[in-house]
Amino acid sequence: MRVRALPSATPLLEAVGDEARVHLVGGAVRDLLLTWSDEAGVGGREQTLDDSRRQLRDLDLVAEGDVAALAARLGGRYLAHERFGTAKVTLDGHGYDLAMARRETYAEPGALPDVSPATLGEDLLRRDFTVNAIAITLGGPRAGELTAAPNALEDLRGHRLRVLHDRSFRDDPTRLIRLSRYASRLGFEVEPGTLALALVAVAGDALGTVSGARIGAELRLLAREEDPVAALAALRDLGIDRWIHPRFGISDPGLARRSLALLAPDGRRDMLVLAVAFSALPREELAPLLDAFAFDAESRDLIAATAGGAGPAAAALVAATRPSEIAAALAGSSVELAALAGALGPADQAREWLDDLRHVHLEIDGHELIGAGIPEGPAIGRGLRAALAAKLDGRIAGHDDELAEAVRAADDSGWGAAGSRGGVL
């Protein structure tokens, strides 16, 4: 059984033992079949075994029985959601999402489902797309056996995305965003009937029945895709980007890709690509929309600052001719803002700041200026800024040069209102 090759499989299979009612399901099965399987007659993708093992660290499981008992047998950290019959187990760096085999009903479109126990076959029929409705039994005499919803293996072989029933997008409109995510990630075609249902659902404001928090969660998942530009751009095919806001979306994929190429390793790719997608929104509309989509304060502020500040920063970088001017143009900026500013034109300046200039620091601090006779106040800041500019431009080097330059600049400033010089007698 190919599952045994996964790093996360060893503790799982030990816990399952001979239990015949526990099944691996969903994306892990889909990707295993796409990558490895000849038995199911599915055309594989060009991907190494090691790549697949790394990607399939988190597994979705369905139990036709007691989910809590299975979670306890796995051990590790355990978080249960009794309303939905689910549990999350984290063990040795691996994640296991456990769910009882269930059927779902929806009191109204967009509502969270009401669940009740069901068979594995019924559970597969409640899922989003046929290619995710395939299960592998893990234990007992049927270990390794595939169970699939109608059309699932055929659609996997044909690289098609198809919903399992006509009300799928009405019951759970977040599947519309997931359709874009899977289409971009897998490179699959959307089956014509599914595409027609999706377009009708978007035009009929199906997404308006879903909370902003759930839509925001789906957008954040899109932005974390391996190719977030393609994932967000795919929203346009269904009109979802315009539903979010008339000026939202990846209208210039080249700009987004250039900004990601410039981004430093310590940057947030997901936040940067979302900033690009939100960059055409008026500033006064952006923050409320991010709040409506339940972005946390740190993410909201980063996206808003990057989207709104990249244009002015790019203009300042174009005018910069010295390292100190480049540093001044990006003073206080995030690496995400610098990358987007550079993608707008001044890529060399942005790269110089990202790679080198932002890491240049003084050996001195304000306390040494005070010790040299400069009174506390604005003169301290002016002196330190002047010393840093001189260091960036290569005009000084070393502690003593920095202190001399800072004292000179502070002294030349007249010390300002807080000092004894420059005052009115």
C-alpha positions in Angstrom: 0.0 0.0 0.0 1.5 3.3 -1.2 0.3 5.1 2.0 3.1 3.4 4.0 5.7 5.5 2.2 4.4 8.7 3.7 6.2 10.0 6.8 2.9 10.6 8.6 1.7 7.0 7.9 3.7 5.1 10.5 2.0 6.3 13.7 -1.3 6.3 11.9 -1.2 2.7 10.7 0.0 1.6 14.1 -3.0 3.3 15.7 -5.5 1.9 13.2 -4.2 -1.7 13.4 -6.8 -4.1 12.1 -9.6 -1.6 12.3 -11.4 -1.8 9.0 -13.6 1.3 9.3 -10.9 4.0 9.1 -10.1 5.5 5.7 -7.7 8.0 4.2 -9.7 10.4 2.1 -9.6 13.6 0.2 -6.6 15.5 -1.2 -4.0 13.0 0.0 -5.6 10.2 -1.9 -6.0 12.3 -4.9 -2.4 13.3 -4.9 -1.1 9.8 -4.2 -3.1 8.6 -7.2 -1.9 11.4 -9.4 1.7 10.9 -8.5 2.1 7.2 -8.1 -0.8 5.0 -9.0 -0.9 2.7 -12.0 -3.4 0.4 -10.4 -6.3 2.9 -10.7 -5.5 3.7 -14.3 -4.8 7.4 -13.5 -2.2 9.3 -15.5 0.6 10.4 -13.1 2.3 13.8 -12.8 6.0 14.6 -13.0 6.8 14.7 -9.4 9.4 12.9 -7.3 8.5 10.5 -4.5 10.3 12.8 -2.0 8.3 15.8 -3.1 5.1 13.9 -2.6 6.2 12.7 0.8 6.9 16.3 1.9 3.6 17.6 0.7 1.5 14.9 2.3 2.4 15.5 5.9 -1.2 16.3 6.9 -3.8 13.7 6.4 -7.6 13.6 6.3 -9.3 10.6 7.8 -12.8 9.3 8.0 -13.9 6.9 10.7 -17.1 4.8 10.5 -17.2 4.8 14.3 -15.8 6.7 17.3 -13.6 9.6 16.3 -12.6 10.4 19.8 -11.4 6.8 20.4 -9.3 7.0 17.2 -7.8 10.3 18.3 -6.9 8.9 21.7 -5.2 5.9 20.1 -3.1 8.2 17.9 -2.0 10.2 21.0 -0.4 13.6 20.6 -2.3 16.9 21.0 -6.0 16.5 20.5 -8.7 19.1 19.7 -12.3 18.0 19.2 -15.3 19.7 17.6 -18.2 17.7 18.8 -20.8 19.5 16.8 -19.3 18.3 13.5 -17.9 15.0 14.8 -14.4 16.0 14.0 -11.0 16.2 15.8 -7.5 17.5 15.0 -4.5 15.5 16.2 -0.9 16.8 16.0 1.8 14.2 16.5 5.5 14.4 15.8 5.1 17.3 13.4 2.2 15.7 11.5 -1.4 16.7 11.4 -4.4 14.4 11.3 -7.9 15.7 10.6 -10.3 13.1 11.8 -14.0 13.1 11.0 -16.9 10.6 11.5 -18.4 9.4 8.3 -21.4 11.7 8.0 -24.1 13.1 5.9 -24.8 16.9 5.8 -27.9 19.0 5.5 -28.1 22.8 5.2 -30.8 24.8 6.9 -30.3 27.5 4.3 -27.7 28.4 1.6 -24.3 29.3 3.0 -25.1 28.0 6.5 -22.8 25.7 8.4 -24.1 22.1 7.9 -26.0 19.9 10.3 -24.4 16.5 10.4 -25.4 13.0 11.3 -23.6 9.6 11.1 -23.5 7.9 7.7 -21.7 5.2 5.7 -18.4 5.9 3.9 -20.2 6.0 0.6 -22.6 8.6 1.8 -19.7 10.6 3.3 -18.0 10.7 -0.1 -21.1 12.1 -1.7 -21.2 15.2 0.5 -17.7 16.4 -0.6 -16.8 19.3 -2.8 -15.5 17.7 -6.0 -15.4 14.2 -7.3 -11.6 14.1 -7.4 -11.6 14.7 -3.6 -14.2 11.9 -3.1 -12.0 8.9 -3.1 -11.0 6.9 0.0 -8.4 4.2 0.8 -9.2 1.8 3.6 -6.3 1.6 6.1 -6.8 -1.6 8.1 -8.5 -5.0 8.2 -9.0 -7.3 5.3 -9.9 -4.4 2.9 -6.6 -2.5 3.6 -5.6 -0.6 0.5 -9.0 -0.9 -1.2 -10.3 2.2 -3.0 -13.8 3.5 -2.6 -14.8 6.3 -5.0 -17.9 8.5 -5.7 -19.4 8.2 -9.2 -17.2 9.8 -11.8 -14.3 10.3 -9.4 -11.7 8.1 -10.9 -12.7 9.0 -14.5 -12.5 12.7 -13.6 -9.1 12.2 -12.0 -7.9 10.4 -15.1 -9.3 13.2 -17.3 -8.0 16.0 -15.0 -11.5 17.5 -14.5 -13.1 19.3 -11.6 -16.8 18.3 -11.2 -19.2 18.9 -8.3 -21.1 16.0 -6.9 -24.6 17.5 -7.1 -26.3 20.6 -8.6 -26.8 22.4 -5.2 -23.2 22.1 -4.2 -22.3 25.8 -4.7 -25.6 26.9 -3.0 -25.1 24.7 0.0 -21.5 25.8 0.5 -20.5 28.8 -1.7 -16.9 28.7 -0.4 -16.6 25.8 -2.9 -16.5 28.5 -5.6 -13.2 29.8 -4.3 -11.9 26.3 -3.7 -12.8 25.6 -7.4 -10.4 28.4 -8.4 -7.7 27.1 -6.0 -7.8 23.5 -7.2 -8.0 24.5 -10.9 -4.8 26.6 -10.5 -3.0 24.1 -8.3 -3.8 21.0 -10.2 -4.0 22.4 -13.7 -7.4 20.7 -14.1 -10.2 21.8 -16.4 -13.6 22.7 -14.9 -16.2 20.3 -16.2 -18.7 22.4 -18.3 -21.8 21.6 -16.2 -19.8 22.6 -13.1 -18.6 25.8 -14.7 -22.2 26.7 -15.6 -23.4 26.1 -12.0 -20.5 28.2 -10.7 -21.2 31.1 -12.9 -24.9 31.1 -12.0 -24.0 30.9 -8.3 -21.7 33.9 -8.5 -24.1 35.9 -10.5 -26.8 35.0 -8.0 -24.8 36.3 -5.0 -24.3 32.9 -3.5 -21.2 34.1 -1.7 -23.3 36.8 0.0 -24.8 34.1 2.1 -21.4 33.2 3.6 -19.8 35.1 6.5 -16.9 37.4 5.7 -14.7 35.4 8.0 -15.1 32.2 5.9 -14.5 34.1 2.6 -11.4 35.6 4.2 -10.1 32.2 5.3 -10.5 30.9 1.7 -8.6 34.0 0.3 -5.8 33.4 2.7 -5.6 29.7 1.6 -5.4 30.9 -2.0 -2.6 33.2 -1.2 -0.6 30.4 0.4 -0.7 28.2 -2.7 2.6 27.3 -4.3 1.7 29.6 -7.2 -0.4 32.2 -5.5 -0.5 34.5 -8.5 -2.3 31.8 -10.6 -4.5 30.9 -7.7 -5.8 34.5 -7.2 -5.9 35.1 -11.0 -8.2 32.1 -11.4 -10.9 34.0 -9.4 -11.4 36.2 -12.5 -12.6 33.2 -14.6 -15.7 33.0 -12.4 -16.1 36.7 -11.7 -15.3 36.2 -8.0 -12.7 38.9 -7.9 -15.3 41.5 -9.1 -17.8 40.2 -6.5 -15.2 40.8 -3.7 -14.7 44.4 -5.0 -14.9 45.9 -8.5 -11.2 46.8 -8.2 -9.9 43.6 -6.5 -7.8 41.1 -8.3 -4.6 40.2 -10.1 -5.1 42.3 -13.2 -1.3 42.3 -13.9 0.2 38.9 -13.2 3.6 40.1 -14.3 3.7 42.8 -11.6 2.8 40.2 -9.0 5.4 37.7 -10.2 8.1 40.4 -10.3 7.3 41.4 -6.8 7.5 37.8 -5.5 10.8 37.4 -7.3 12.2 40.4 -5.5 10.9 39.4 -2.1 13.5 38.6 0.6 13.4 35.1 2.2 12.1 36.7 5.5 9.1 38.2 3.7 5.5 36.9 3.5 4.6 35.7 0.0 0.9 35.4 0.9 0.7 38.9 2.3 2.5 40.4 -0.7 0.3 38.8 -3.3 -2.8 39.8 -1.4 -1.4 43.4 -1.3 -1.0 43.3 -5.1 -4.6 42.0 -5.4 -5.9 44.8 -3.1 -3.6 47.6 -4.4 -6.2 49.3 -6.7 -8.7 49.8 -3.9 -9.1 53.3 -2.5 -7.4 53.5 0.9 -10.6 54.4 2.7 -12.3 51.2 1.4 -9.4 48.7 1.9 -9.2 48.5 5.7 -12.9 48.0 6.3 -12.9 45.3 3.6 -10.0 43.5 5.3 -11.8 43.8 8.6 -15.0 42.3 7.1 -12.9 39.4 5.9 -11.5 38.9 9.4 -7.9 39.6 8.7 -6.0 39.9 11.9 -4.7 43.4 12.7 -1.1 42.6 11.8 -2.0 41.2 8.4 -4.5 44.0 7.7 -1.9 46.7 8.5 0.8 45.0 6.4 -1.5 44.6 3.4 -2.8 48.1 3.6 0.6 49.7 4.1 2.1 47.7 1.2 -0.8 48.3 -1.2 -0.9 52.0 -0.4 2.7 52.8 0.0 4.4 51.0 -2.9 3.6 53.7 -5.5 5.1 56.6 -3.5 8.1 54.4 -2.5 8.7 53.5 -6.1 8.7 57.2 -7.1 11.2 58.0 -4.3 13.4 55.0 -5.4 13.5 56.2 -9.0 14.8 59.6 -7.8 17.4 58.0 -5.5 21.0 58.2 -6.7 23.0 57.3 -3.5 22.6 54.4 -1.1 21.5 56.8 1.7 18.7 58.1 -0.6 17.6 54.5 -1.3 17.5 53.8 2.4 15.6 57.0 3.1 13.0 56.2 0.5 12.3 52.8 2.2 12.9 53.9 5.8 10.4 52.1 8.1 9.1 49.9 5.2 8.4 46.2 5.2 10.2 43.9 2.8 6.8 43.3 1.2 6.4 47.0 0.4 10.0 47.2 -0.9 9.4 44.3 -3.2 6.2 45.7 -4.7 7.8 49.1 -5.1 10.7 47.6 -6.9 8.4 45.6 -9.2 6.8 48.9 -10.3 10.1 49.9 -11.9 13.1 50.6 -9.7 14.0 46.9 -9.2 17.8 47.5 -8.8 17.3 50.0 -6.0 14.8 47.8 -4.2 17.1 44.8 -4.5 20.0 46.8 -3.1 18.0 47.7 0.0 16.5 44.2 0.4 19.9 42.5 0.0 22.2 44.9 1.8 21.2 48.4 2.9 18.5 47.4 5.4 21.1 45.4 7.3 23.5 48.3 7.8 23.4 49.6 11.4 25.4 52.0 13.4 27.9 50.9 16.1 26.9 54.0 18.1 23.7 55.0 19.8 22.1 58.1 21.4 23.6 57.5 24.7 27.1 58.1 23.3 25.9 61.3 21.8 24.6 62.5 25.1 27.9 61.5 26.7 29.6 63.6 24.0 27.7 66.6 25.2 24.7 66.6 22.9 21.5 67.3 24.9 18.5 64.9 24.6 16.1 66.0 21.9 15.8 66.2 18.1 19.5 66.8 17.6 20.2 63.2 18.7 18.0 61.8 16.0 19.5 64.2 13.4 23.0 63.2 14.3 22.3 59.4 14.1 20.6 59.8 10.8 23.5 61.8 9.4 26.0 59.2 10.6 24.0 56.3 9.1 23.7 58.2 5.7 27.4 58.8 5.7 28.1 55.1 6.5 25.7 53.9 3.8 27.4 56.1 1.2 30.9 54.9 2.2 32.1 58.2 3.6 32.8 56.9 7.1 33.7 53.6 8.6 34.0 52.4 12.2 32.8 53.6 15.6 35.0 56.7 16.0 34.0 58.0 12.5 30.4 57.4 13.2 30.5 59.3 16.5 32.4 62.2 15.0 30.0 62.5 12.1 26.9 62.3 14.4 28.3 64.9 16.8 29.2 67.2 13.9 25.7 66.9 12.4 24.0 67.4 15.8 26.2 70.4 16.5 25.5 71.9 13.1 21.8 71.5 13.7 21.9 74.1 16.5 20.4 71.4 18.9 16.9 72.8 18.6 14.5 74.1 21.2 15.5 71.4 23.8 19.1 72.5 23.9 20.9 75.5 25.2 22.0 76.7 21.7 19.8 78.4 19.2 17.3 79.6 21.9 16.0 83.1 22.3 17.5 85.0 25.3 
